Amino acid sequence: MSDPRPRPRIWLNILLFGLTLVSTFFVGLLWSLSYVHAELLASGGPAELGLRALLKPEILLLSLSYCIVLMIILVGHELGHYLTCRRYGLDATLPFFIPFPTLIGTLGAFIKIKSPIRHKGQLFDIGANGPLAGFALAFPALAGGLALSKVVPALPKEGAIIFGEPLVFDLLETLFFAAAPAGSDLVLHPMAFAGWVGILVTSFNLLPFGQLDGGHIAYALFGPRTRLLSRALVAAFVVMGFFFWVGWFLWAGVLLVLGMRHPRLIDEDQPLSPKRKALSLVVLLIFVLSFIPDPVRGFDLRTVLKGFGVIAG
């Protein structure tokens, strides 16, 4: 007898994966060019641009390192979810990657869980195993990439994109570059930038609301009380949008649109196991180490309005 269930359309997963490879490689070319010409830019000299510069073997290899390292981190994160679903016999799709050929090359990836999650332990494990796997891959990429990064004299700031730094980045930077002279700048190796993106993706996924990983973990820990946490989070996003990064307004809007409810569980009144409670502290530590209040610096609401001439300087 034939299986009546429809076959999964893995062609879409393959297509999106391929497009994300292309977009991350393309973005990696630009960051690799900045890395190679860091000293020249610091001295005020013109960097070599154009197609010939982008096609140099050194640039291509550096870009490939960014692409491969970042995709390994994202694949590892999603496999943490997918394999946990398979372990519990839950139907889940293969990862869908989101290409985005600007700044970092991707908006991450996700899987769709088709089976209802009924038990608290399953919900916690599915939510936690993705960030745990992603951080375990992003951390060595960030550390190894920082060891290959360059300290150069201060670079021109006009028109430059300056990214925020998570706590784990600051700790590693202190370890590797404690003797860096004052007024100098750190130019990241593309592998370090891939690790930074992986850390950023981890922190976003651990935000405790809705169907994000952090929302699953929070609901497994606190049940329906997570609705209060979600409301506090909306208020926090609005405040951070004013003072740190306007992108938090978008996150607040997403939370309001998607809602703050979470599907109920069969064993909602039962306490989470001590082992999982202890693991939740590890996840919390990862969030603290990974969270970036201003992923792109200089884009708080006041600065943006000044740039558009809406308010005086």
C-alpha positions in Angstrom: 0.0 0.0 0.0 1.4 3.4 -0.9 2.0 6.1 1.7 -0.9 8.7 1.4 1.2 11.4 3.0 2.6 14.0 0.5 6.3 14.0 -0.1 8.2 16.9 1.2 9.2 19.5 -1.4 12.9 19.5 -0.6 13.6 21.3 -3.9 12.7 24.6 -2.1 15.1 23.8 0.8 17.9 23.1 -1.7 17.1 26.2 -3.7 17.1 28.5 -0.7 20.2 26.9 0.6 22.0 27.5 -2.7 20.8 31.1 -2.9 22.0 31.7 0.7 25.4 30.3 -0.2 25.6 32.8 -3.1 24.4 35.8 -1.0 26.8 35.1 1.9 29.7 34.6 -0.5 28.8 37.9 -2.3 28.7 39.8 1.0 31.9 38.0 2.1 33.7 39.5 -0.9 33.0 43.0 0.4 34.1 42.3 3.9 37.2 40.4 2.7 38.2 43.4 0.6 38.0 45.7 3.6 40.1 43.2 5.6 42.8 42.9 3.0 43.0 46.7 2.5 42.7 47.6 6.1 46.1 49.1 6.5 45.8 51.1 3.2 42.4 52.5 4.3 43.9 53.4 7.7 46.7 55.4 6.0 44.2 57.3 3.9 45.2 55.6 0.7 42.7 54.4 -1.9 41.7 50.7 -1.7 41.9 48.6 -4.9 38.3 48.2 -6.0 36.5 46.7 -9.0 36.0 43.3 -10.5 39.7 42.5 -10.7 40.2 43.1 -7.0 37.2 41.0 -6.1 38.5 38.1 -8.2 41.9 37.9 -6.5 42.5 34.4 -5.0 43.1 35.9 -1.6 39.8 37.7 -1.6 37.9 34.7 -3.0 39.3 32.4 -0.3 38.5 34.8 2.5 35.0 35.2 1.2 34.6 31.5 1.0 35.7 31.2 4.6 33.0 33.6 5.7 30.4 31.8 3.6 31.3 28.3 4.8 31.8 29.1 8.5 28.5 31.0 8.7 26.6 28.3 6.9 28.1 25.7 9.2 26.8 27.7 12.2 23.3 28.1 10.8 23.1 24.5 9.7 24.3 23.3 13.2 21.7 25.5 14.8 18.8 24.2 12.7 20.0 20.6 13.0 19.8 21.0 16.8 16.1 21.6 16.4 15.5 19.1 13.6 17.3 16.1 15.2 15.6 16.8 18.5 12.2 16.6 16.7 13.2 13.4 15.0 14.3 12.0 18.4 10.8 12.6 19.8 9.1 11.3 16.6 7.8 14.8 15.7 7.3 15.7 12.0 9.5 18.6 11.0 10.7 20.0 7.7 14.3 20.4 6.7 15.7 23.9 7.3 14.6 26.8 5.1 17.4 29.3 4.7 16.7 33.0 4.0 19.1 34.7 1.5 19.6 38.5 2.1 22.4 39.9 -0.1 23.3 42.9 2.1 25.4 43.4 5.3 25.5 39.8 6.5 24.1 37.9 3.5 21.2 36.1 5.3 18.3 36.5 7.7 19.0 33.1 9.2 17.0 29.9 8.8 14.1 28.1 10.3 12.3 24.7 10.4 8.6 24.1 10.5 7.4 21.7 13.1 4.2 20.1 11.8 3.4 17.9 14.8 1.9 19.4 17.9 4.4 19.6 20.9 2.5 18.2 23.9 5.1 17.8 26.6 7.1 20.3 28.5 10.4 18.4 28.3 10.1 18.1 24.5 9.3 21.8 24.1 12.3 22.8 26.2 14.7 20.4 24.4 13.6 21.6 21.0 14.0 25.2 21.9 17.3 24.9 23.7 19.2 22.5 21.4 19.3 24.9 18.5 21.0 27.8 20.3 23.3 25.4 22.2 24.5 23.9 19.0 24.8 27.3 17.2 26.7 28.9 20.1 29.0 25.9 20.3 30.0 26.5 16.7 29.9 30.3 16.7 32.2 30.7 19.7 35.3 28.9 18.2 34.7 30.7 14.9 34.7 34.1 16.7 37.7 33.2 18.8 39.7 31.8 15.8 38.7 34.7 13.6 39.7 37.2 16.2 43.2 35.6 16.4 43.5 36.3 12.7 42.1 39.9 12.8 44.1 43.1 12.5 44.7 46.1 14.7 45.3 49.2 12.5 45.5 52.9 13.1 42.1 54.6 13.4 40.0 54.2 10.3 37.9 57.0 8.8 34.5 56.9 10.5 32.4 58.8 8.0 30.2 56.5 6.1 31.5 53.4 7.9 29.3 50.7 9.3 30.2 50.0 13.0 28.7 46.9 14.5 27.9 46.4 18.2 29.8 44.0 20.3 28.3 41.2 22.6 29.9 40.5 25.9 31.6 37.4 24.6 33.3 39.5 21.9 34.5 42.0 24.5 36.0 39.3 26.6 37.8 37.7 23.7 39.0 41.0 22.4 40.5 41.8 25.8 42.2 38.4 25.7 43.7 38.8 22.2 44.2 42.6 22.0 44.9 43.9 25.5 48.1 45.6 24.3 46.5 47.3 21.3 47.4 51.0 21.3 44.8 53.6 22.1 43.0 55.1 19.2 43.5 52.0 17.0 40.7 50.0 15.3 40.1 46.3 15.1 39.4 45.0 11.6 37.7 41.6 11.7 38.9 38.6 9.7 35.9 37.3 7.7 35.8 34.1 9.9 35.4 36.3 13.0 32.6 38.2 11.3 30.9 34.9 10.6 31.2 34.1 14.2 29.8 37.5 15.2 26.8 36.9 12.9 26.3 33.4 14.5 26.4 35.0 17.9 23.8 37.6 16.8 21.5 35.0 15.4 21.7 33.1 18.7 20.8 36.1 20.7 17.8 36.9 18.5 16.5 33.4 18.6 16.8 33.4 22.4 14.5 36.4 22.8 11.8 34.9 25.1 8.6 35.3 23.1 6.3 33.5 20.7 7.6 30.6 18.6 11.3 31.7 18.9 13.6 29.3 20.7 13.5 31.6 23.7 9.7 31.6 23.7 9.7 27.7 23.8 12.2 27.7 26.6 10.4 30.4 28.6 7.0 28.6 28.2 8.5 25.3 29.4 9.8 27.1 32.5 7.0 29.5 33.3 3.9 28.4 31.4 1.2 31.0 30.7 3.1 33.5 32.9 5.4 34.1 29.9 2.7 36.4 28.6 3.7 38.9 31.3 7.3 38.5 30.2 6.3 39.2 26.6 4.5 42.4 27.5 7.6 43.6 29.4 9.7 42.7 26.4 7.6 44.9 24.1 8.2 47.8 26.4 11.9 47.0 26.6 12.1 46.9 22.8 10.5 50.4 22.5 13.0 51.8 25.0 16.0 50.2 23.3 14.7 51.5 20.0 15.0 55.1 21.3 18.5 54.7 22.8 20.3 51.9 21.0 18.9 50.6 17.6 15.7 51.5 15.7 15.4 47.8 14.7 14.0 47.1 18.1 10.8 48.9 17.0 10.4 46.3 14.3 10.9 43.5 16.9 8.2 45.1 19.0 5.9 45.2 16.0 6.5 41.6 15.2 5.7 40.6 18.8 2.5 42.5 18.7 1.4 41.1 15.3 2.3 37.5 16.1 0.8 37.6 19.5 1.9 36.5 22.9 0.1 33.3 23.2 1.7 29.9 23.2 0.0 26.5 22.6 -0.9 24.7 25.8 0.9 21.6 27.0 -0.5 18.4 28.5 1.8 18.4 31.5 1.8 22.2 32.0 1.2 21.9 35.7 4.2 19.5 36.2 7.6 21.0 37.1 10.4 20.9 34.6 13.1 18.3 35.5 16.1 19.5 37.6 18.4 18.7 34.7 16.5 21.0 32.3 16.3 23.7 34.9 20.1 23.6 35.3 20.5 23.7 31.5 18.2 26.7 31.4 20.9 28.6 33.4 23.4 27.7 30.7 21.1 29.0 28.0 20.6 32.2 30.0 24.4 32.6 30.3 24.6 32.2 26.5 22.0 34.9 26.0 23.8 37.3 28.3 27.1 36.6 26.5 25.5 36.9 23.0 23.0 39.8 23.4 23.9 43.0 21.5 21.8 46.1 22.4 23.0 48.0 19.3 23.8 45.5 16.5 24.5 48.4 14.2 25.8 51.5 16.1 24.6 55.0 15.4 21.1 53.9 14.4 19.2 54.8 17.6 16.0 56.8 16.9 17.5 60.2 17.8 20.5 59.8 15.5 18.3 58.6 12.6 16.0 61.5 13.0 18.9 63.9 13.0 20.3 62.3 9.9 17.0 63.0 8.1 16.9 66.5 9.5 13.7 65.9 11.5 15.3 67.2 14.7 18.2 69.6 15.3 21.6 68.3 16.2 
